[in-house]
Amino acid sequence: MKAKKLFTKNIKKNISEGLLIVFSVLFALFIDKLFNDYETEKQKALAIDSIYKELKQNISTLERWEKDHKQITDRITKMVSGKSDSLVKELSKYNFLNLSIITNNKSIIDATLYKTAWESAKATGIITEFDFKTTQKLTSVYAFQGYMALSISNITEYYYRKEAHDISQLNQTLRQLQIRFFNLNGQETIAKKLHNEAIFLLNDLYKIE
């Protein structure tokens, strides 16, 4: 009888100790999950904030580009249509295409549209924590930057062609530049709209401002 009581006591003790171990493990896992969730949310918030600031910076660049490139497009259009003969005569003085006359001594591109924060978010995998709407919008914004880069490259590539500096074909060259700048200017308007939509979405979902 004594042995039976001792056996029962040991069983209860083992069960208690077992339950305590299980509870300790589960509690440790729970705490670990809470910590991991906290760290993930912190990384997500940091990524969203960085992307938001990047978009705002890009907006400033796009607004300046849109204004400057529209002025260039308008100048070329006037030259092509014969409404700015003085500029055409000025260009004809050179044995090469003096782009500074067309751009009014401004650089075609004076900055960069950044995508560092977006690429970093993709590289770390934190974008998997973004909701679908956010990922979809940001993907379209940064993908469109790629289209714009091609348009900018298209302008510089044409300028370095030998035929672009044939002054006897100046009118044809101006028409080619007109098409390219008009296309770029349209893309800048679209890019600015996409950036503004993304900024509004991030602010609405994550209350950044």
Summary of the structure (lengths in Angstrom):
residues: 209
radius of gyration: 31.2
end to end distance: 74.9
largest distance: 120.3
contacts: 557
relative contact order: 0.13
helix: 85%
strand: 0%
